[in-house]
C-alpha cells in the first residue's frame, strides 16, 4: 500500500471542489520542498515527545531541520494535546489517546485512508487533533474536509465500541498563533459523508466533473499549467484592469480581491518557465536566461579575520544579543519572564489591507494615524 491515498485527506479540499484535479495531478511528479520536509521532521518530534511522555517506545528524530524554534513549537503542541487529554479524563474514567493513528474511510472514498496526528476517545466523544507546522496558509478547523475524513475513519474504529455522539476537530498551527476547534454530531458527519463526500469521490477517482478554480488551487501540482486556472485569471485581468482614471470605488474593490491570486499565478508561471529553461534547456521565444544580481560576501571569514588582524585592525566584529527564542530556551520560561518580562516589547505591525474574512481585529483609522504618522 502506498503511503498516500490517491484521494488523500490532505488534498480533499481540492478534489471535493474540483473533482477532475486528482487525476490531472497524477500526471505530475511528486516533489518534496523544504517546507514539506521541515513539516515532516516537526511531526516526527510531536510524535516522539508525546510517546515519550506517555511512556511508549520512540526513537528521537535526527535531522538538520531540527532547531530551537521547532522544539518550542512542538512543545506547545504537546502541551495542547495533554490539556485536551486531561479534559477528557474529567468526563471519562479511562479515555484512549492514539498517536499517528492509521484510519480507513474507504466506505465513502475509494481506497480512502490516512494518518491522524492524534485521536482522543472518551465515552461519547472523539477528538481529532492535527498539527500544522506551515505558516503560509492559515488553516481553520471549521467544516475542514481533511479533518472530517480522519473523523470518519476514527468513527469506523470506535463507533461500535463507544456510544459516540459528537466529534471535535482541532487544528494546532503554532507558527501562525492559530488554534481552532470545531464540533459536529456523529450523525451530521455521516450524513455529509453519504451526501457529499461519497458522490464527489466517485467523480474524482474517475477524473470526471467540472474544473473549478479557487483557493484550493494553491497546492495543486497541476496549477501552473492548468488551462482552467489560466483562462480564469486572464479573464479576470481583462475585465478588472482598466485605465486608472476610469476606475470607480467598486472596481477598485474588485481589483483588490483578485490581485493576490493573479500575482501568485503570475509568479508561479515565471518560476515554472525559469526552472524549465535552466534545468531542462527549454527555450521560450522572446526570453533568455541571464545572470541575476548578486551581493558581495566573504569567501572565508576565518581567513578574512586573520588577514585584518595581521594588518593591525581590531574592531572588526559586531556583537549582538541572541534571539528571543534562543534566550527563552537558555533561561527557561519562568526565569525569562521574571528577568526580562518588563524589558520585552512587541512593536505594532505595519498597517496591512486584508479581506474582511481575516481573523485579525480591524484597526481604527484613528489608531492607524496616531501610531504610524511620520514627521517631516
C-alpha positions as CSV (number, residue, x, y, z in Angstrom):
1,X,0.0,0.0,0.0
2,X,1.2,3.5,-0.9
3,X,2.0,6.0,1.9
4,X,-0.6,8.3,0.4
5,X,-4.1,7.6,-0.9
6,X,-5.0,8.7,-4.4
7,X,-7.8,10.7,-2.9
8,X,-6.0,11.7,0.3
9,X,-7.5,13.6,3.2
10,X,-4.9,16.4,2.9
11,X,-6.0,17.1,-0.7
12,X,-9.7,16.6,-0.1
13,X,-10.4,20.3,-0.1
14,X,-9.1,20.4,-3.6
15,X,-10.8,17.3,-5.2
16,X,-14.1,18.0,-3.4
17,X,-14.3,21.4,-5.1
18,X,-12.5,20.5,-8.4
19,X,-13.3,16.8,-8.9
20,X,-11.0,16.2,-12.0
21,X,-8.0,17.7,-10.3
22,X,-6.8,14.4,-8.6
23,X,-6.4,12.6,-12.0
24,X,-4.8,15.7,-13.5
25,X,-2.3,15.9,-10.7
26,X,-1.3,12.3,-11.1
27,X,0.4,13.3,-14.4
28,X,2.9,15.4,-12.4
29,X,5.9,14.2,-10.3
30,X,5.7,14.4,-6.5
31,X,8.4,16.8,-5.4
32,X,9.3,17.5,-1.8
33,X,10.0,21.0,-0.8
34,X,12.0,22.5,2.1
35,X,8.7,23.3,3.8
36,X,7.3,19.8,3.4
37,X,10.5,18.2,4.6
38,X,10.6,20.6,7.6
39,X,7.0,19.8,8.4
40,X,7.7,16.0,8.3
41,X,10.5,16.5,10.9
42,X,8.3,18.7,13.1
43,X,5.6,16.0,13.0
44,X,8.2,13.4,14.0
45,X,9.1,15.5,17.0
46,X,5.5,15.8,18.0
47,X,5.1,12.0,17.8
48,X,8.3,11.3,19.7
49,X,7.6,13.8,22.5
50,X,4.0,12.6,23.1
51,X,5.1,8.9,23.1
52,X,7.9,9.6,25.5
53,X,5.5,11.4,27.9
54,X,3.0,8.5,27.6
55,X,5.9,6.0,28.2
56,X,5.7,4.5,24.8
57,X,8.7,3.4,22.8
58,X,10.0,6.0,20.4
59,X,13.3,7.0,18.7
60,X,14.4,10.6,18.8
61,X,14.3,12.2,15.3
62,X,17.6,13.2,13.7
63,X,17.5,15.9,11.1
64,X,19.4,19.1,10.1
65,X,16.0,20.8,10.1
66,X,15.7,20.5,13.9
67,X,16.3,23.8,15.7
68,X,15.2,25.7,18.8
69,X,12.1,27.2,17.1
70,X,10.9,23.7,16.1
71,X,11.5,22.4,19.6
72,X,9.5,25.3,21.1
73,X,6.5,24.9,18.7
74,X,6.4,21.1,19.1
75,X,6.5,21.5,22.9
76,X,3.4,23.8,22.6
77,X,1.6,21.2,20.6
78,X,2.3,18.5,23.2
79,X,1.0,20.8,25.9
80,X,-2.2,21.3,23.9
81,X,-2.7,17.6,23.4
82,X,-2.1,16.8,27.1
83,X,-4.5,19.6,28.1
84,X,-7.2,18.0,25.9
85,X,-6.4,14.6,27.2
86,X,-6.8,15.8,30.8
87,X,-10.2,17.4,29.9
88,X,-11.3,14.1,28.5
89,X,-10.3,12.4,31.8
90,X,-12.7,14.7,33.7
91,X,-15.6,13.2,31.8
92,X,-14.3,9.7,31.2
93,X,-12.5,7.4,33.6
94,X,-10.1,5.9,31.1
95,X,-10.0,7.8,27.8
96,X,-7.8,6.5,24.9
97,X,-5.1,8.6,23.2
98,X,-3.7,7.4,19.9
99,X,-0.7,8.9,18.2
100,X,-0.2,8.8,14.4
101,X,-3.2,6.5,14.1
102,X,-4.0,4.9,10.7
103,X,-7.6,5.4,9.7
104,X,-9.7,4.0,6.9
105,X,-12.7,5.7,5.4
106,X,-12.9,3.6,2.2
107,X,-16.6,3.1,2.9
108,X,-17.0,6.6,1.4
109,X,-13.9,7.2,-0.7
110,X,-12.3,4.5,-2.9
111,X,-9.2,3.2,-1.1
112,X,-9.5,6.1,1.3
113,X,-7.1,6.1,4.2
114,X,-4.8,8.4,6.1
115,X,-2.9,9.0,9.4
116,X,-4.4,11.2,12.1
117,X,-1.8,13.0,14.3
118,X,-3.7,12.4,17.5
119,X,-7.1,10.9,18.4
120,X,-8.6,11.1,21.9
121,X,-11.5,8.8,22.5
122,X,-13.9,9.1,25.5
123,X,-17.2,7.5,26.3
124,X,-19.3,9.7,23.9
125,X,-16.8,11.9,22.0
126,X,-13.9,11.6,19.7
127,X,-11.4,14.4,19.4
128,X,-9.1,14.6,16.3
129,X,-6.1,16.9,16.7
130,X,-4.0,17.9,13.7
131,X,-0.6,19.7,13.9
132,X,0.2,22.2,11.1
133,X,3.8,23.4,11.0
134,X,3.3,25.5,7.9
135,X,2.9,29.3,8.2
136,X,1.9,30.2,4.6
137,X,-1.8,29.4,4.8
138,X,-4.0,29.8,7.8
139,X,-5.9,26.5,8.4
140,X,-9.3,26.6,10.1
141,X,-10.9,23.5,11.7
142,X,-14.4,24.7,10.8
143,X,-16.0,22.3,8.3
144,X,-12.5,21.1,7.4
145,X,-12.8,18.2,4.9
146,X,-9.4,16.7,5.8
147,X,-10.3,16.6,9.5
148,X,-13.8,15.1,8.7
149,X,-12.1,12.3,6.7
150,X,-9.9,11.5,9.7
151,X,-13.0,11.6,11.9
152,X,-14.9,9.2,9.7
153,X,-12.0,6.8,9.9
154,X,-11.9,7.1,13.7
155,X,-15.7,6.5,13.9
156,X,-15.3,3.3,11.9
157,X,-12.9,2.0,14.6
158,X,-14.6,3.2,17.7
159,X,-18.3,3.8,16.9
160,X,-19.2,0.1,17.8
161,X,-17.1,0.2,21.0
162,X,-18.4,3.5,22.3
163,X,-21.6,5.4,22.1
164,X,-20.1,8.3,20.1
165,X,-22.4,11.3,19.9
166,X,-20.0,14.1,18.9
167,X,-16.7,14.6,17.1
168,X,-14.4,17.6,17.8
169,X,-11.7,18.5,15.4
170,X,-8.8,20.8,16.3
171,X,-6.1,22.5,14.2
172,X,-3.0,23.5,16.0
173,X,-0.9,25.8,13.9
174,X,1.6,27.5,16.3
175,X,3.7,29.4,13.8
176,X,0.5,31.3,12.9
177,X,-0.6,31.5,16.5
178,X,-3.7,29.7,15.3
179,X,-5.7,27.1,17.4
180,X,-9.2,26.4,16.2
181,X,-11.7,23.7,17.2
182,X,-15.0,22.7,15.6
183,X,-17.5,20.1,16.9
184,X,-20.2,18.3,14.9
185,X,-22.5,15.5,15.8
186,X,-21.6,12.0,14.6
187,X,-24.9,11.7,12.7
188,X,-24.3,15.0,10.9
189,X,-20.8,13.9,9.9
190,X,-22.1,10.6,8.5
191,X,-24.8,12.5,6.6
192,X,-22.1,14.7,4.9
193,X,-20.1,11.6,4.1
194,X,-23.1,9.9,2.3
195,X,-24.5,13.0,0.5
196,X,-21.4,15.0,-0.3
197,X,-18.1,13.1,0.2
198,X,-19.1,9.8,-1.4
199,X,-20.6,11.1,-4.7
200,X,-17.8,13.6,-5.1
201,X,-15.2,10.9,-4.5
202,X,-16.8,8.7,-7.2
203,X,-16.4,11.5,-9.7
204,X,-12.9,12.4,-8.6
205,X,-11.5,8.9,-8.8
206,X,-12.6,8.8,-12.5
207,X,-11.4,12.3,-13.3
208,X,-15.0,13.4,-14.0
209,X,-16.8,16.6,-13.2
210,X,-16.1,20.3,-13.9
211,X,-12.7,22.0,-13.3
212,X,-13.3,24.7,-10.7
213,X,-10.8,27.5,-9.8
214,X,-10.5,28.6,-6.2
215,X,-8.2,28.8,-3.2
216,X,-7.8,25.0,-3.3
217,X,-5.6,25.5,-6.4
218,X,-2.8,26.7,-4.1
219,X,-1.1,23.3,-3.6
220,X,-2.3,21.6,-6.8
221,X,0.7,20.1,-8.7
222,X,-1.1,21.0,-12.0
223,X,-1.9,24.6,-11.1
224,X,0.8,26.2,-13.1
225,X,-0.2,24.6,-16.3
226,X,-3.9,24.2,-15.6
227,X,-5.9,25.7,-18.5
228,X,-9.0,26.4,-16.5
229,X,-7.0,28.5,-14.0
230,X,-5.1,30.3,-16.8
231,X,-8.4,31.2,-18.6
232,X,-10.0,32.3,-15.3
233,X,-7.0,34.6,-14.4
234,X,-6.6,36.0,-17.9
235,X,-10.3,36.7,-18.0
236,X,-10.2,38.5,-14.6
237,X,-7.2,40.5,-15.8
238,X,-9.0,41.6,-18.9
239,X,-12.2,42.5,-17.1
240,X,-10.7,44.2,-14.0
241,X,-7.7,46.2,-15.1
242,X,-8.7,49.4,-16.9
243,X,-7.3,52.9,-17.1
244,X,-6.9,54.2,-13.6
245,X,-8.9,57.5,-14.2
246,X,-11.9,55.4,-15.1
247,X,-11.9,53.2,-12.0
248,X,-14.8,53.5,-9.6
249,X,-14.5,52.6,-5.9
250,X,-16.4,49.4,-6.7
251,X,-14.0,48.5,-9.4
252,X,-11.0,49.1,-7.1
253,X,-12.6,46.8,-4.5
254,X,-13.0,44.1,-7.2
255,X,-9.4,44.5,-8.2
256,X,-8.2,44.3,-4.6
257,X,-9.9,41.0,-4.2
258,X,-8.3,39.4,-7.3
259,X,-4.8,40.8,-7.1
260,X,-3.4,38.1,-4.7
261,X,-4.4,35.3,-6.9
262,X,-3.3,37.0,-10.1
263,X,0.1,37.9,-8.6
264,X,0.6,34.4,-7.2
265,X,-0.3,32.8,-10.5
266,X,2.0,35.1,-12.5
267,X,4.9,34.3,-10.1
268,X,4.2,30.6,-10.4
269,X,4.3,30.8,-14.3
270,X,7.6,32.7,-14.1
271,X,9.1,30.2,-11.7
272,X,8.0,27.2,-13.9
273,X,9.3,28.8,-17.1
274,X,12.6,29.7,-15.4
275,X,13.1,26.2,-14.0
276,X,12.3,24.6,-17.4
277,X,14.9,26.8,-19.1
278,X,17.6,26.4,-16.6
279,X,17.3,22.7,-15.8
280,X,15.8,21.3,-19.0
281,X,17.1,23.5,-21.7
282,X,13.7,24.9,-22.7
283,X,13.8,27.9,-25.0
284,X,11.0,30.4,-24.7
285,X,10.6,32.7,-27.7
286,X,11.4,36.3,-26.7
287,X,13.2,35.4,-23.5
288,X,16.7,34.4,-22.4
289,X,18.5,33.3,-19.2
290,X,20.9,35.9,-17.8
291,X,22.9,36.1,-14.6
292,X,21.0,37.8,-11.8
293,X,22.3,40.4,-9.5
294,X,24.3,39.2,-6.5
295,X,25.7,40.6,-3.3
296,X,29.3,40.5,-2.3
297,X,30.3,38.2,0.5
298,X,33.4,36.9,2.3
299,X,34.9,33.8,0.7
300,X,36.4,32.6,4.0
301,X,35.5,34.6,7.2
302,X,38.3,33.0,9.2
303,X,40.9,33.9,6.5
304,X,39.5,37.4,6.3
305,X,39.7,37.9,10.1
306,X,43.3,36.7,10.1
307,X,44.3,39.0,7.3
308,X,42.8,42.0,9.0
309,X,44.3,41.2,12.4
310,X,47.7,40.7,10.7
311,X,47.3,44.2,9.2
312,X,46.7,45.6,12.7
313,X,42.9,46.1,12.5
314,X,41.0,45.1,15.7
315,X,37.4,46.5,15.6
316,X,36.2,44.0,13.0
317,X,33.5,42.2,14.9
318,X,29.9,43.2,15.7
319,X,28.3,41.8,18.8
320,X,24.5,41.4,19.3
321,X,22.1,39.7,21.7
322,X,20.9,36.2,20.8
323,X,17.3,36.0,19.5
324,X,14.3,36.0,21.9
325,X,13.6,32.3,21.1
326,X,17.2,31.3,21.9
327,X,17.1,33.5,25.1
328,X,13.9,31.9,26.4
329,X,15.4,28.4,25.7
330,X,18.6,29.4,27.6
331,X,16.8,30.9,30.6
332,X,13.7,28.7,30.7
333,X,10.2,30.3,30.6
334,X,9.9,31.2,34.3
335,X,13.3,32.9,34.5
336,X,12.8,34.6,31.2
337,X,9.5,36.1,32.4
338,X,11.0,37.1,35.8
339,X,14.2,38.7,34.5
340,X,13.1,40.1,31.1
341,X,9.3,40.3,31.3
342,X,9.3,44.1,31.7
343,X,12.1,44.5,29.0
344,X,10.3,42.8,26.2
345,X,8.0,44.7,23.8
346,X,6.1,43.7,20.7
347,X,6.0,46.6,18.2
348,X,2.8,47.2,16.3
349,X,2.8,45.6,12.9
350,X,2.6,47.7,9.8
351,X,-1.0,48.5,8.7
352,X,-2.0,46.0,6.0
353,X,-5.1,45.8,3.9
354,X,-6.6,42.3,4.0
355,X,-10.0,40.7,3.3
356,X,-12.7,41.0,5.9
357,X,-12.5,37.2,6.4
358,X,-9.1,37.7,8.0
359,X,-9.4,36.8,11.8
360,X,-7.2,39.7,13.0
361,X,-9.0,42.6,14.7
362,X,-9.5,45.6,12.5
363,X,-7.6,48.8,13.3
364,X,-9.5,52.1,13.6
365,X,-8.4,54.9,11.2
366,X,-7.5,57.0,14.3
367,X,-5.2,54.3,15.6
368,X,-3.5,54.0,12.3
369,X,-2.9,57.7,12.0
370,X,-1.7,58.0,15.6
371,X,0.6,55.0,15.6
372,X,2.2,55.4,12.2
373,X,2.1,59.1,11.4
374,X,5.6,60.3,10.3
375,X,7.2,63.7,11.0
376,X,8.6,65.9,8.2
